[in-house]
Amino acid sequence: IGTQTIFLIAISLSLIAGIGVLTWTKSINYLTAGFQARDGLDSLSDGELRMSLDSLNRAIDLAPDVFVYNNLRAAVYSIYRRQYGLEQEPECASLANPMPYRACLARQEYLSNLQAAEQRSLDWRPRLSLAQSTLTLALTEGNPKIANEATRHYLEVAQLDPKTWWHWEW
C-alpha cells in the first residue's frame, strides 16, 4: 500500500468519524430537548411557570427547528399575560423601558409563535397560533398596523386549507 492510498484512507476515516460525531450530537440534542420539553410541560401542569419557561428555552436551544417548542413557550407567555397579581415573568417584569408588562408578554408570545410559523411555513396550525397572538398584540398595543398583519395571517391560514370553512370564519 502506497502513501497516497494511506492518505486517502485516513481522509475517508476522518470524514466518516466527523459525520458520525455530528449525527450522534444532533440525535442526543433532540432527545435531550424532548426531555426538557416534557419537564417544561410537567412544570406547567404544576403551575411553575418560570421553571416551565426555562425548560422550554433549553429545549429550543437544543433543537431550534422543532416548532412545537416555540408554540409551547408562547403558551406560557400567554398564561403569564392572563394572570393578575401572581408570579410575573422575570424578563418582562425587569424591563427598564416604558413598555407595559402585558404588552411585553404579548410581544414575546407573538415572537415565539412567529418563530414556529417560520419553521413550518406550509402548516396552518402554527400560522393560526401566530394570527391569534398577532391579534392579541394588536389589541394590547392598540396598533391598527399590527391588526392588519393579524388579518393577513388569518387569510394565510384559510388559504393553506381552503376547504375548511371555519378557517375562513376567523
BALOBA-1460 file (C-alpha; in Angstrom, 3 decimals):
// residues 170
<rec num="1" residu="i" x="0.000" y="0.000" z="0.000"/>
<rec num="2" residu="g" x="1.370" y="3.345" z="-1.024"/>
<rec num="3" residu="t" x="1.415" y="6.566" z="0.990"/>
<rec num="4" residu="q" x="-1.216" y="8.090" z="-1.262"/>
<rec num="5" residu="t" x="-3.599" y="5.207" z="-0.515"/>
<rec num="6" residu="i" x="-2.964" y="5.520" z="3.227"/>
<rec num="7" residu="f" x="-3.593" y="9.252" z="2.973"/>
<rec num="8" residu="l" x="-6.937" y="8.675" z="1.164"/>
<rec num="9" residu="i" x="-7.962" y="6.064" z="3.738"/>
<rec num="10" residu="a" x="-7.110" y="8.482" z="6.571"/>
<rec num="11" residu="i" x="-9.166" y="11.254" z="4.967"/>
<rec num="12" residu="s" x="-12.088" y="8.858" z="4.399"/>
<rec num="13" residu="l" x="-11.984" y="7.660" z="8.004"/>
<rec num="14" residu="s" x="-11.815" y="11.257" z="9.238"/>
<rec num="15" residu="l" x="-14.876" y="12.194" z="7.199"/>
<rec num="16" residu="i" x="-16.781" y="9.143" z="8.394"/>
<rec num="17" residu="a" x="-15.843" y="9.884" z="12.003"/>
<rec num="18" residu="g" x="-16.839" y="13.550" z="11.606"/>
<rec num="19" residu="i" x="-20.219" y="12.664" z="10.141"/>
<rec num="20" residu="g" x="-20.732" y="10.072" z="12.866"/>
<rec num="21" residu="v" x="-19.951" y="12.566" z="15.643"/>
<rec num="22" residu="l" x="-22.232" y="15.201" z="14.080"/>
<rec num="23" residu="t" x="-25.078" y="12.710" z="13.729"/>
<rec num="24" residu="w" x="-24.593" y="11.485" z="17.288"/>
<rec num="25" residu="t" x="-24.551" y="15.023" z="18.688"/>
<rec num="26" residu="k" x="-27.681" y="16.061" z="16.788"/>
<rec num="27" residu="s" x="-29.512" y="12.905" z="17.865"/>
<rec num="28" residu="i" x="-28.594" y="13.416" z="21.503"/>
<rec num="29" residu="n" x="-29.619" y="17.094" z="21.337"/>
<rec num="30" residu="y" x="-33.082" y="16.219" z="20.038"/>
<rec num="31" residu="l" x="-33.521" y="13.543" z="22.673"/>
<rec num="32" residu="t" x="-32.392" y="15.902" z="25.429"/>
<rec num="33" residu="a" x="-34.645" y="18.644" z="24.040"/>
<rec num="34" residu="g" x="-37.601" y="16.278" z="24.228"/>
<rec num="35" residu="f" x="-36.859" y="15.603" z="27.898"/>
<rec num="36" residu="q" x="-36.535" y="19.348" z="28.551"/>
<rec num="37" residu="a" x="-39.874" y="19.994" z="26.849"/>
<rec num="38" residu="r" x="-41.509" y="17.252" z="28.905"/>
<rec num="39" residu="d" x="-40.067" y="18.827" z="32.064"/>
<rec num="40" residu="g" x="-41.489" y="22.149" z="30.884"/>
<rec num="41" residu="l" x="-44.936" y="20.639" z="30.460"/>
<rec num="42" residu="d" x="-44.712" y="18.961" z="33.862"/>
<rec num="43" residu="s" x="-43.741" y="22.287" z="35.445"/>
<rec num="44" residu="l" x="-46.575" y="23.989" z="33.614"/>
<rec num="45" residu="s" x="-49.116" y="21.492" z="34.932"/>
<rec num="46" residu="d" x="-47.733" y="22.112" z="38.434"/>
<rec num="47" residu="g" x="-48.185" y="25.874" z="37.974"/>
<rec num="48" residu="e" x="-44.424" y="26.551" z="37.931"/>
<rec num="49" residu="l" x="-44.361" y="28.980" z="35.016"/>
<rec num="50" residu="r" x="-40.771" y="30.151" z="35.474"/>
<rec num="51" residu="m" x="-39.417" y="26.587" z="35.546"/>
<rec num="52" residu="s" x="-41.570" y="25.712" z="32.558"/>
<rec num="53" residu="l" x="-40.242" y="28.658" z="30.570"/>
<rec num="54" residu="d" x="-36.642" y="27.785" z="31.494"/>
<rec num="55" residu="s" x="-37.097" y="24.164" z="30.382"/>
<rec num="56" residu="l" x="-38.742" y="25.187" z="27.116"/>
<rec num="57" residu="n" x="-35.969" y="27.707" z="26.404"/>
<rec num="58" residu="r" x="-33.386" y="24.948" z="26.914"/>
<rec num="59" residu="a" x="-35.379" y="22.674" z="24.589"/>
<rec num="60" residu="i" x="-35.401" y="25.401" z="21.927"/>
<rec num="61" residu="d" x="-31.658" y="25.919" z="22.332"/>
<rec num="62" residu="l" x="-31.046" y="22.197" z="21.837"/>
<rec num="63" residu="a" x="-33.494" y="21.732" z="18.956"/>
<rec num="64" residu="p" x="-34.262" y="25.143" z="17.451"/>
<rec num="65" residu="d" x="-36.085" y="23.716" z="14.449"/>
<rec num="66" residu="v" x="-38.837" y="21.956" z="16.427"/>
<rec num="67" residu="f" x="-41.722" y="24.393" z="16.058"/>
<rec num="68" residu="v" x="-43.839" y="22.887" z="18.842"/>
<rec num="69" residu="y" x="-41.387" y="24.081" z="21.500"/>
<rec num="70" residu="n" x="-41.843" y="27.677" z="20.321"/>
<rec num="71" residu="n" x="-45.630" y="27.283" z="20.414"/>
<rec num="72" residu="l" x="-45.434" y="25.874" z="23.948"/>
<rec num="73" residu="r" x="-43.232" y="28.782" z="25.058"/>
<rec num="74" residu="a" x="-45.776" y="31.188" z="23.558"/>
<rec num="75" residu="a" x="-48.496" y="29.465" z="25.578"/>
<rec num="76" residu="v" x="-46.514" y="30.072" z="28.781"/>
<rec num="77" residu="y" x="-46.221" y="33.781" z="27.916"/>
<rec num="78" residu="s" x="-49.970" y="33.809" z="27.312"/>
<rec num="79" residu="i" x="-50.628" y="32.314" z="30.748"/>
<rec num="80" residu="y" x="-48.356" y="34.911" z="32.356"/>
<rec num="81" residu="r" x="-50.247" y="37.654" z="30.493"/>
<rec num="82" residu="r" x="-53.679" y="36.418" z="31.587"/>
<rec num="83" residu="q" x="-52.916" y="36.030" z="35.283"/>
<rec num="84" residu="y" x="-53.234" y="39.034" z="37.543"/>
<rec num="85" residu="g" x="-51.406" y="39.610" z="40.806"/>
<rec num="86" residu="l" x="-49.476" y="36.353" z="40.693"/>
<rec num="87" residu="e" x="-45.927" y="35.491" z="39.718"/>
<rec num="88" residu="q" x="-44.532" y="37.733" z="36.980"/>
<rec num="89" residu="e" x="-42.350" y="36.662" z="34.075"/>
<rec num="90" residu="p" x="-38.811" y="37.804" z="35.012"/>
<rec num="91" residu="e" x="-37.676" y="39.243" z="31.669"/>
<rec num="92" residu="c" x="-40.721" y="41.452" z="31.098"/>
<rec num="93" residu="a" x="-41.048" y="42.393" z="34.782"/>
<rec num="94" residu="s" x="-37.478" y="43.719" z="34.952"/>
<rec num="95" residu="l" x="-37.637" y="45.951" z="31.886"/>
<rec num="96" residu="a" x="-36.397" y="49.470" z="32.443"/>
<rec num="97" residu="n" x="-38.169" y="50.800" z="29.346"/>
<rec num="98" residu="p" x="-41.699" y="52.173" z="29.456"/>
<rec num="99" residu="m" x="-43.267" y="49.155" z="27.697"/>
<rec num="100" residu="p" x="-46.067" y="47.878" z="29.919"/>
<rec num="101" residu="y" x="-45.694" y="44.395" z="31.336"/>
<rec num="102" residu="r" x="-48.663" y="42.855" z="29.482"/>
<rec num="103" residu="a" x="-47.553" y="44.381" z="26.173"/>
<rec num="104" residu="c" x="-44.112" y="42.861" z="26.670"/>
<rec num="105" residu="l" x="-45.664" y="39.436" z="27.259"/>
<rec num="106" residu="a" x="-47.908" y="39.811" z="24.216"/>
<rec num="107" residu="r" x="-44.843" y="40.677" z="22.122"/>
<rec num="108" residu="q" x="-42.900" y="37.671" z="23.494"/>
<rec num="109" residu="e" x="-45.861" y="35.406" z="22.701"/>
<rec num="110" residu="y" x="-46.046" y="36.846" z="19.184"/>
<rec num="111" residu="l" x="-42.296" y="36.436" z="18.564"/>
<rec num="112" residu="s" x="-42.305" y="32.851" z="19.763"/>
<rec num="113" residu="n" x="-45.270" y="31.984" z="17.527"/>
<rec num="114" residu="l" x="-43.588" y="33.813" z="14.646"/>
<rec num="115" residu="q" x="-40.541" y="31.549" z="15.001"/>
<rec num="116" residu="a" x="-42.771" y="28.479" z="14.956"/>
<rec num="117" residu="a" x="-44.689" y="29.671" z="11.889"/>
<rec num="118" residu="e" x="-41.475" y="30.426" z="10.013"/>
<rec num="119" residu="q" x="-40.236" y="26.914" z="10.719"/>
<rec num="120" residu="r" x="-43.422" y="25.339" z="9.337"/>
<rec num="121" residu="s" x="-44.491" y="27.791" z="6.656"/>
<rec num="122" residu="l" x="-46.925" y="25.363" z="4.986"/>
<rec num="123" residu="d" x="-48.627" y="24.140" z="8.169"/>
<rec num="124" residu="w" x="-51.756" y="26.067" z="9.149"/>
<rec num="125" residu="r" x="-51.549" y="25.204" z="12.885"/>
<rec num="126" residu="p" x="-48.522" y="27.360" z="13.802"/>
<rec num="127" residu="r" x="-49.862" y="30.050" z="11.451"/>
<rec num="128" residu="l" x="-53.156" y="30.082" z="13.352"/>
<rec num="129" residu="s" x="-51.285" y="30.497" z="16.653"/>
<rec num="130" residu="l" x="-49.329" y="33.347" z="15.045"/>
<rec num="131" residu="a" x="-52.526" y="35.007" z="13.828"/>
<rec num="132" residu="q" x="-54.103" y="34.770" z="17.280"/>
<rec num="133" residu="s" x="-51.043" y="36.161" z="19.064"/>
<rec num="134" residu="t" x="-50.710" y="38.928" z="16.457"/>
<rec num="135" residu="l" x="-54.302" y="39.958" z="17.103"/>
<rec num="136" residu="t" x="-53.660" y="39.877" z="20.857"/>
<rec num="137" residu="l" x="-50.602" y="42.088" z="20.372"/>
<rec num="138" residu="a" x="-52.615" y="44.497" z="18.202"/>
<rec num="139" residu="l" x="-55.355" y="44.767" z="20.823"/>
<rec num="140" residu="t" x="-52.856" y="45.132" z="23.671"/>
<rec num="141" residu="e" x="-50.897" y="47.876" z="21.929"/>
<rec num="142" residu="g" x="-53.894" y="49.409" z="20.137"/>
<rec num="143" residu="n" x="-51.984" y="49.277" z="16.854"/>
<rec num="144" residu="p" x="-54.041" y="49.076" z="13.626"/>
<rec num="145" residu="k" x="-50.994" y="48.097" z="11.527"/>
<rec num="146" residu="i" x="-50.493" y="45.007" z="13.662"/>
<rec num="147" residu="a" x="-54.234" y="44.286" z="13.396"/>
<rec num="148" residu="n" x="-53.849" y="44.330" z="9.596"/>
<rec num="149" residu="e" x="-50.945" y="41.895" z="9.970"/>
<rec num="150" residu="a" x="-53.194" y="39.616" z="12.045"/>
<rec num="151" residu="t" x="-55.828" y="39.720" z="9.310"/>
<rec num="152" residu="r" x="-53.169" y="38.775" z="6.759"/>
<rec num="153" residu="h" x="-52.101" y="35.798" z="8.920"/>
<rec num="154" residu="y" x="-55.713" y="34.635" z="9.270"/>
<rec num="155" residu="l" x="-56.079" y="34.853" z="5.495"/>
<rec num="156" residu="e" x="-52.898" y="32.771" z="5.048"/>
<rec num="157" residu="v" x="-54.360" y="30.116" z="7.373"/>
<rec num="158" residu="a" x="-57.535" y="29.987" z="5.297"/>
<rec num="159" residu="q" x="-55.560" y="29.777" z="2.049"/>
<rec num="160" residu="l" x="-53.393" y="26.935" z="3.356"/>
<rec num="161" residu="d" x="-56.504" y="24.817" z="3.958"/>
<rec num="162" residu="p" x="-59.178" y="26.425" z="1.761"/>
<rec num="163" residu="k" x="-61.776" y="23.656" z="2.106"/>
<rec num="164" residu="t" x="-62.077" y="24.070" z="5.875"/>
<rec num="165" residu="w" x="-64.912" y="26.568" z="6.368"/>
<rec num="166" residu="w" x="-64.013" y="27.596" z="9.906"/>
<rec num="167" residu="h" x="-60.611" y="28.893" z="8.763"/>
<rec num="168" residu="w" x="-62.430" y="31.398" z="6.593"/>
<rec num="169" residu="e" x="-64.654" y="32.320" z="9.508"/>
<rec num="170" residu="w" x="-61.679" y="33.559" z="11.501"/>
